[in-house]
Amino acid sequence: EGELARTIRAIDRIQAARVHLVLPERPLFAREAPEPSASIVVRVRGSLEAQQIRAVRHLVASAVNGLKPQRVSIVDERGRLLADGAKDADANGASGFEDRQIGLERRLRGQIEDVVAGIVGPGRARVQVNAELDLNRVESRSETFDPESRVVRSAQTRTESAVTGNADGQVTVGN
C-alpha cells in the first residue's frame, strides 16, 4: 500500500495519496472467490484529468493479483468521488465522471461536425474533441415559482388615451 501511494504521488497534480487494499481470503469450499478491492484518497492541485484517474485505477489494479480497475474507487481530499469502485462500470472501467466527459465530447463533436459540414461538405472533415472537466467548480442555476408567494414576479401596465374635439376646435386629451 505504501509503495503504491508513493507511485501515485509521482503523477502530476497529485500531492498526496493513501491506498487501502481489501484482499479477502478464499474460503476453502467456495466456488467463487471474493474479489479484491481498493480505495484511494488523493490530495490534488487543481483537478485530475480523466486519463489520470484511469491511470491510477489501472496502476493499482495491475499491482494487485485479481483486482479489476472497476473495483478501485478514488476520492479526493474534499470527499468528491472521482472513480466509483462500488458498482460495476462498463467494460472500459468508465466511472460516472468519465461517462459525463465522454458524453460531452460526443455532443460537442457532433455539433462541430454539423457546423464544419455546412462549410466544407459532409464527410470532408474530421473532428476530434478532448474535453477536460473541472470538478472543482460547480455552477448551478435555479428559478423557483411559488404560487402562494405575495411577491410580484411580473407586472403589466396599460395606458389608454382618448382624444375628443370641442365646438371651438380645441382638442383635449384625457388619460
Phi, psi and omega in degrees: 000317180295318180293320176298317179299318179295321179294318179296322179297339179287346180284139180304139178080353178261116181274320182213155179211145175226130185244133175237124179251138173246109182245087184291148176278144180282122177298147187300317186252014181277142178285319181246134177278142175296144184278141175289159177216167180215148173230141184229133173248126181238147170251123187243154169263116183078232179223158179267144175281158180302323180295324179291321178296314177298321181297317179297315179301313182288327177299311181291317181297322181284342179275344183242124181299124176084358180274128178265147179303329180294342182263013179250120177254145181232130180232142177269178186295343179266003179085014179273134181281118178265327178213129184265120179258359184278318181256154180291135175261181180288183186298334179275355181078025183286134177266180177301320177299313181294323177299317178296319180295314180296318178298318178296316180299317179296316181296314179295320179299317178297317179295318180292319178300321178298317180294313182293322180297328177293337182266310186257353181101150182295138177077006183257005179222152178242127183241133175229134182239133174237098183275143177238113181268139178254106181278356179280342180241134176230129178244129182227136176232137177215149177231124183250134176240122179244111182294341180273350184290148180263000181280133180283122180274321176212154180226147179238128180247134181233128180242132178239145177233143178236135179246126178232150180254142177264171180293331181271011175088001179278149180248133175246144180243129178246138178252000000 
